[in-house]
């Protein structure tokens, strides 16, 4: 029975490693999605800032 127990333990350990790998992969993907969303938010904010600056400069030129 020692051989069967060893095989069972090895299979359980392998299953645990596979589960950990899957969890790590899901976490990495989630992190990349969060990073992409943050980058998009920054880009949007920069465009909004630039548009506001251009609008204000235009208004200022009309006052001159």
OpenMM code with the backbone's topology and positions (N, CA, C; nanometers):
from openmm import Vec3, app, unit

residues = "UNK UNK UNK UNK UNK UNK UNK UNK UNK UNK UNK UNK UNK UNK UNK UNK UNK UNK UNK UNK UNK UNK UNK UNK UNK UNK UNK UNK UNK UNK UNK UNK UNK UNK UNK UNK UNK UNK UNK UNK UNK UNK UNK UNK UNK UNK UNK UNK UNK UNK UNK UNK UNK UNK UNK UNK UNK UNK UNK UNK UNK UNK UNK UNK".split()
positions = [
    Vec3(0.0814, -0.1198, 0.0000),
    Vec3(0.0000, 0.0000, 0.0000),
    Vec3(0.0855, 0.1258, 0.0000),
    Vec3(0.2114, 0.1157, 0.0349),
    Vec3(0.2981, 0.2320, 0.0403),
    Vec3(0.3100, 0.2999, -0.0945),
    Vec3(0.3150, 0.2216, -0.2016),
    Vec3(0.3272, 0.2769, -0.3362),
    Vec3(0.2016, 0.3540, -0.3749),
    Vec3(0.0866, 0.2999, -0.3401),
    Vec3(-0.0398, 0.3680, -0.3717),
    Vec3(-0.0517, 0.4969, -0.2919),
    Vec3(-0.0121, 0.4937, -0.1659),
    Vec3(-0.0172, 0.6148, -0.0830),
    Vec3(0.0769, 0.7218, -0.1374),
    Vec3(0.1961, 0.6783, -0.1810),
    Vec3(0.2914, 0.7733, -0.2387),
    Vec3(0.2355, 0.8363, -0.3655),
    Vec3(0.1726, 0.7538, -0.4494),
    Vec3(0.1133, 0.8044, -0.5739),
    Vec3(-0.0007, 0.9001, -0.5425),
    Vec3(-0.0791, 0.8655, -0.4406),
    Vec3(-0.1903, 0.9515, -0.4004),
    Vec3(-0.1377, 1.0862, -0.3501),
    Vec3(-0.0344, 1.0822, -0.2674),
    Vec3(0.0259, 1.2059, -0.2162),
    Vec3(0.0827, 1.2908, -0.3293),
    Vec3(0.1480, 1.2245, -0.4254),
    Vec3(0.2061, 1.2962, -0.5392),
    Vec3(0.0958, 1.3604, -0.6225),
    Vec3(-0.0132, 1.2889, -0.6434),
    Vec3(-0.1249, 1.3437, -0.7211),
    Vec3(-0.1877, 1.4625, -0.6489),
    Vec3(-0.2022, 1.4528, -0.5181),
    Vec3(-0.2576, 1.5642, -0.4410),
    Vec3(-0.1668, 1.6863, -0.4469),
    Vec3(-0.0354, 1.6622, -0.4352),
    Vec3(0.0608, 1.7723, -0.4419),
    Vec3(0.0580, 1.8375, -0.5801),
    Vec3(0.0481, 1.7555, -0.6833),
    Vec3(0.0410, 1.8076, -0.8197),
    Vec3(-0.0862, 1.8888, -0.8390),
    Vec3(-0.1968, 1.8372, -0.7902),
    Vec3(-0.3229, 1.9100, -0.7991),
    Vec3(-0.3160, 2.0435, -0.7274),
    Vec3(-0.2517, 2.0441, -0.6135),
    Vec3(-0.2381, 2.1691, -0.5370),
    Vec3(-0.1526, 2.2692, -0.6146),
    Vec3(-0.0426, 2.2215, -0.6734),
    Vec3(0.0446, 2.3101, -0.7518),
    Vec3(-0.0293, 2.3671, -0.8724),
    Vec3(-0.1075, 2.2829, -0.9400),
    Vec3(-0.1835, 2.3290, -1.0561),
    Vec3(-0.2843, 2.4345, -1.0116),
    Vec3(-0.3515, 2.4106, -0.9001),
    Vec3(-0.4471, 2.5075, -0.8476),
    Vec3(-0.3809, 2.6403, -0.8148),
    Vec3(-0.2641, 2.6340, -0.7533),
    Vec3(-0.1905, 2.7566, -0.7206),
    Vec3(-0.1493, 2.8305, -0.8477),
    Vec3(-0.1067, 2.7544, -0.9496),
    Vec3(-0.0668, 2.8142, -1.0767),
    Vec3(-0.1850, 2.8865, -1.1405),
    Vec3(-0.3006, 2.8218, -1.1388),
    Vec3(-0.4207, 2.8831, -1.1969),
    Vec3(-0.4567, 3.0099, -1.1203),
    Vec3(-0.4537, 3.0035, -0.9885),
    Vec3(-0.4853, 3.1222, -0.9079),
    Vec3(-0.3869, 3.2358, -0.9345),
    Vec3(-0.2581, 3.2028, -0.9439),
    Vec3(-0.1570, 3.3043, -0.9724),
    Vec3(-0.1788, 3.3670, -1.1096),
    Vec3(-0.2128, 3.2830, -1.2071),
    Vec3(-0.2368, 3.3329, -1.3429),
    Vec3(-0.3573, 3.4260, -1.3451),
    Vec3(-0.4651, 3.3869, -1.2773),
    Vec3(-0.5839, 3.4730, -1.2711),
    Vec3(-0.5501, 3.6063, -1.2050),
    Vec3(-0.4691, 3.6022, -1.1019),
    Vec3(-0.4296, 3.7258, -1.0332),
    Vec3(-0.3441, 3.8143, -1.1233),
    Vec3(-0.2527, 3.7533, -1.1984),
    Vec3(-0.1692, 3.8309, -1.2907),
    Vec3(-0.2542, 3.8981, -1.3981),
    Vec3(-0.3496, 3.8232, -1.4523),
    Vec3(-0.4378, 3.8793, -1.5550),
    Vec3(-0.5188, 3.9943, -1.4962),
    Vec3(-0.5697, 3.9756, -1.3768),
    Vec3(-0.6468, 4.0800, -1.3101),
    Vec3(-0.5602, 4.2046, -1.2874),
    Vec3(-0.4353, 4.1836, -1.2484),
    Vec3(-0.3443, 4.2961, -1.2282),
    Vec3(-0.3199, 4.3708, -1.3590),
    Vec3(-0.3038, 4.2979, -1.4678),
    Vec3(-0.2819, 4.3622, -1.5983),
    Vec3(-0.4049, 4.4415, -1.6407),
    Vec3(-0.5237, 4.3877, -1.6144),
    Vec3(-0.6472, 4.4594, -1.6477),
    Vec3(-0.6557, 4.5876, -1.5665),
    Vec3(-0.6265, 4.5778, -1.4372),
    Vec3(-0.6282, 4.6971, -1.3523),
    Vec3(-0.5272, 4.8010, -1.4005),
    Vec3(-0.4101, 4.7541, -1.4407),
    Vec3(-0.3059, 4.8438, -1.4914),
    Vec3(-0.3519, 4.9134, -1.6189),
    Vec3(-0.4146, 4.8384, -1.7075),
    Vec3(-0.4638, 4.8966, -1.8330),
    Vec3(-0.5724, 5.0000, -1.8055),
    Vec3(-0.6609, 4.9705, -1.7114),
    Vec3(-0.7665, 5.0661, -1.6752),
    Vec3(-0.7058, 5.1932, -1.6170),
    Vec3(-0.6058, 5.1783, -1.5325),
    Vec3(-0.5405, 5.2950, -1.4732),
    Vec3(-0.4716, 5.3784, -1.5802),
    Vec3(-0.4048, 5.3121, -1.6742),
    Vec3(-0.3401, 5.3840, -1.7837),
    Vec3(-0.4428, 5.4595, -1.8678),
    Vec3(-0.5569, 5.3966, -1.8927),
    Vec3(-0.6624, 5.4615, -1.9698),
    Vec3(-0.7168, 5.5827, -1.8948),
    Vec3(-0.7313, 5.5703, -1.7643),
    Vec3(-0.7794, 5.6828, -1.6835),
    Vec3(-0.6810, 5.7995, -1.6875),
    Vec3(-0.5536, 5.7681, -1.6804),
    Vec3(-0.4502, 5.8722, -1.6857),
    Vec3(-0.4530, 5.9408, -1.8217),
    Vec3(-0.4626, 5.8623, -1.9274),
    Vec3(-0.4665, 5.9177, -2.0622),
    Vec3(-0.5870, 6.0089, -2.0793),
    Vec3(-0.7023, 5.9638, -2.0301),
    Vec3(-0.8245, 6.0440, -2.0395),
    Vec3(-0.8083, 6.1744, -1.9625),
    Vec3(-0.7517, 6.1670, -1.8428),
    Vec3(-0.7315, 6.2870, -1.7615),
    Vec3(-0.6345, 6.3834, -1.8297),
    Vec3(-0.5301, 6.3304, -1.8914),
    Vec3(-0.4346, 6.4167, -1.9614),
    Vec3(-0.5002, 6.4854, -2.0810),
    Vec3(-0.5830, 6.4108, -2.1551),
    Vec3(-0.6540, 6.4722, -2.2681),
    Vec3(-0.7495, 6.5809, -2.2197),
    Vec3(-0.8171, 6.5547, -2.1112),
    Vec3(-0.9102, 6.6534, -2.0563),
    Vec3(-0.8353, 6.7782, -2.0108),
    Vec3(-0.7203, 6.7579, -1.9471),
    Vec3(-0.6377, 6.8704, -1.9036),
    Vec3(-0.5921, 6.9528, -2.0230),
    Vec3(-0.5446, 6.8838, -2.1273),
    Vec3(-0.4962, 6.9541, -2.2461),
    Vec3(-0.6092, 7.0292, -2.3159),
    Vec3(-0.7279, 6.9677, -2.3202),
    Vec3(-0.8426, 7.0340, -2.3834),
    Vec3(-0.8826, 7.1585, -2.3045),
    Vec3(-0.8823, 7.1483, -2.1740),
    Vec3(-0.9167, 7.2632, -2.0899),
    Vec3(-0.8140, 7.3740, -2.1062),
    Vec3(-0.6881, 7.3360, -2.1118),
    Vec3(-0.5818, 7.4346, -2.1303),
    Vec3(-0.5978, 7.5053, -2.2647),
    Vec3(-0.6246, 7.4290, -2.3693),
    Vec3(-0.6422, 7.4886, -2.5023),
    Vec3(-0.7630, 7.5814, -2.5048),
    Vec3(-0.8712, 7.5391, -2.4399),
    Vec3(-0.9923, 7.6218, -2.4339),
    Vec3(-0.9630, 7.7526, -2.3605),
    Vec3(-0.8926, 7.7432, -2.2488),
    Vec3(-0.8603, 7.8629, -2.1716),
    Vec3(-0.7668, 7.9566, -2.2485),
    Vec3(-0.6708, 7.8988, -2.3201),
    Vec3(-0.5806, 7.9813, -2.4007),
    Vec3(-0.6577, 8.0509, -2.5123),
    Vec3(-0.7505, 7.9814, -2.5732),
    Vec3(-0.8325, 8.0415, -2.6778),
    Vec3(-0.9156, 8.1564, -2.6219),
    Vec3(-0.9774, 8.1346, -2.5068),
    Vec3(-1.0575, 8.2402, -2.4446),
    Vec3(-0.9700, 8.3605, -2.4112),
    Vec3(-0.8497, 8.3335, -2.3662),
    Vec3(-0.7576, 8.4417, -2.3306),
    Vec3(-0.7194, 8.5209, -2.4568),
    Vec3(-0.7009, 8.4496, -2.5679),
    Vec3(-0.6638, 8.5200, -2.6912),
    Vec3(-0.7791, 8.6065, -2.7411),
    Vec3(-0.9021, 8.5658, -2.7143),
    Vec3(-1.0167, 8.6477, -2.7528),
    Vec3(-1.0266, 8.7757, -2.6696),
    Vec3(-0.9770, 8.7711, -2.5488),
    Vec3(-0.9813, 8.8884, -2.4606),
    Vec3(-0.8798, 8.9943, -2.5014),
    Vec3(-0.7774, 8.9553, -2.5708),
    Vec3(-0.6709, 9.0490, -2.6084),
    Vec3(-0.7125, 9.1428, -2.7183),
] * unit.nanometer
topology = app.Topology()
chain = topology.addChain("A")
for resn in residues:
    res = topology.addResidue(resn, chain)
    for name in ("N", "CA", "C"):
        topology.addAtom(name, app.Element.getBySymbol(name[0]), res)
